[in-house]
Amino acid sequence: MKLIISTIVLLAAIYIGYKFMFRKPSKLPELDLQKWWGAGVRTEGQDDSIRPFKIDFNDSMIADLRQRLKNRRRFTKPLEGTQAQYGMNTDYLETILNYWANDYNFKERAELLNAFPHFKTKIQGLDLHFIHVKPKVDDNKKVLPLLMLHGWPSSSKEFAKVIPILTAPKRGYDIVFEVIAVDLPGYGYSEGTNKKGLNPVQMAIIMRNLMFRIGFTKFYIQGGDWGSQVATHMATLFPENILGYHCNMPVSSRPISYVKLLIGSLFPRLTDPVAHSRVYPLKKYFSYIMRESGYFHIQATKPDTVGVGLTDSPSGLAAYLMEKMAMCSNSEQLDKPHGGLANLDLNDVLDTVTIMWANECVVTATRLYAESFFYPEINILQDIPTEVPMAALKFLYEVVYQPDWIIRDKFPNLVRSTVIDYGGHFAALHTPKEFADDIFAAAEAFIEFHKKEK
Ligand SMILES: *[C@@H]1O[C@H](CO)[C@@H](O)[C@H](O)[C@H]1NC(C)=O
């Protein structure tokens, strides 16, 4: 019986695979590279200056936040004998909220971030915030511009631990990075839009224009989570500008890749051994996805509704953001009160929550999920391979895992692939050294690749 089912599934997979492979390749869609996302319509004489900026957790924001945390209502106790299986453990949450209100040092945390030079500039009508760190100059080193892109529910803050490593000379390397870490539109200190359709493709255009504004027409990109979607579209749309792409959530979303995922499940020997612990059996993987993706569905469909409570209650916002930060750092700790959160530095986690709270940007951030489906340009672009050299970094608890033979559907020039048997989704917070080391090694591989191309 099993054999018959396998055969049918295989034949179906091959048929679908052929259909996808031999249909006409899609052409890049026509896209407006200067689309206006600001309020109203574009007017003459737009400000294109780059202004210095400082993070400020000011006294009135802190006093108001503490007041709200103190006046919170009683939380429902976790069920007897459960920890984080039903979501955020409220006993654990209380200890975190008490720490946030009483011990988290707002001023010190802001000052830590202000050790980096911050800037804002307006691109296509949106005021965008970014960190821009030039390396300590050493004439012998080649300086590589690197744009770093975060995801949900993060901001450029996520890279605070890796920027100092990337911008300092490293033994054994004659390269060093000039880092631009940006808050995506609607995240952190970057302005959100009031117009429909700001999806990852449109963000890719905005990010390219930002790099042009800063003065780079050829640069490297790094991304995970939504940042990796944006980066992937940048590599597809602007291969002439992107010298290499380092990704800690490497995915090919081409239809053929899903077929191959299925084939790998039926013929285990076709795929790599790591896949067998990380995505196979698919039944186990899908039940994990079902268990953890409720937030995704609600954000993709009703972001404004869930956003009301999250904008109004710091306890609610903290619980909502931390539950996912926890699980994505280690998906096997729901039987612990912290649910996985203890893998991260609590101050880092609270920085993320505080930045989201202070900027009241949870709705503009969640809307990215709602904007990321139903636009044909996304599907078309996802199915077009890119020649840009790519390096994949795969930590153990990353939420998706693809073997290299699938990643190559989208990135035929996969020049490097690193599998690490620990760590998780928020790699720059969780394992900054491994993360930064891999970017150095990847950049060398990109340079090698371009040498060979010539
Ligand atoms: C303090 O910060 C909040 C949130 O970032 C902001 O809305 C408010 O205008 C600031 N207040 C002052 C007095 O700067």
The ligand as an ORCA input file, in Angstrom:
! r2SCAN-3c Opt
* xyz 0 1
  C       9.043     60.726     24.148
  O       9.045     59.559     23.359
  C       7.787     59.241     22.830
  C       7.886     57.858     22.180
  O       9.080     57.669     21.493
  C       7.333     60.313     21.864
  O       6.089     59.991     21.299
  C       7.251     61.619     22.610
  O       6.942     62.654     21.725
  C       8.555     61.921     23.334
  N       8.341     63.037     24.210
  C       9.206     64.015     24.356
  C       8.867     65.051     25.353
  O      10.230     64.076     23.682
*
